[in-house]
Amino acid sequence: QLKADIPGMKKEEIEISVDEDQLIIKGERKYEKEEKDKDFVRVERSYGSFYRSFNIGVPVKADKIKASYKDGVLDIVIPKAEAKKPKKIEVKVEDK
C-alpha cells in the first residue's frame, strides 16, 4: 500500500501506471485564481506538474491495483502476485 499527499487536485489530473516493476504517479495542477469584489475574497493556488516513480521490487497483479483519492490523500493498494514456481523437468532414462 502506498499513500501520497497531493492536496487540491482533481482525480482527472492524476495518472497512475505500472511498467514492469515501477509504479508511476504523475499529474498536473492547473492554475486557479479567484477574486470577488464585495468584502474581497482572493484565492490563489500553485500549479505545475509532478512525476514520481517507485520501484515495487516484487511481482504484482497489475490488473488488481486499486487507487482512491479522498481529502487530498491518494491511496494505492498494490496486491502481490504469487511467486513463480520453478518448472520441474523430468529426466528420462534411455536404454541402449
Helices and strands as residue ranges (DSSP letters): E 2-5, G 11-13, E 14-19, E 22-29, E 32-36, E 41-45, E 48-55, G 62-64, E 66-70, E 73-77
